[in-house]
């Protein structure tokens, strides 16, 4: 018998709908539960008729744990699925859950699988760029930032750098954000907006010499323009 896959046999939206109905049916009980219930972790093959049933068990259990706010167990169960299933839906779900749980190494692992299966997905590239910034991998982050800049410029010419700037600005660790954006400007060639953004990121990271170096070319250019007009 051929092996089953969640991505082909039971589409992820169907799991979500089934989970929603389950939560609705248990609504009265859920309102009276004061702590997270613990479901059986006995998931050996003998427990299920096939691998498909085992994966559905993990998916439903993960969603129930997430409903109760136990992100640790939720991510554990989705990790179990990802070991045997290369479903795009699982990679996307686990990435988001791991981010909610601040499990950045797991999020990076799952987003790598997401990008591998959907290389043109903007949200996957954004997540991977931010996660590589968080892991202090500025060159890897910059590669995705360049990809995002080009993708956005195709949709809205001239807006790519602004889009990338907004992404990098989300990073709370300002020094890592500065390093990634600097690597981005080195790959693309600095333009006016990029230099201004780099200056702002350097100031946020308290790298004042770097801020001065980033803005000096703009100051010199303006002086030259003023002299030519005089």
PyMOL commands that set and color helices and strands:
alter all, ss='L'
color gray80, all
select helices_A, chain A and resi 12-25+27-32+45-47+51-67+71-84+88-100+104-117+122-134+138-155+160-168+174-188+192-204+208-229
alter helices_A, ss='H'
color red, helices_A
deselect
rebuild
show_as cartoon
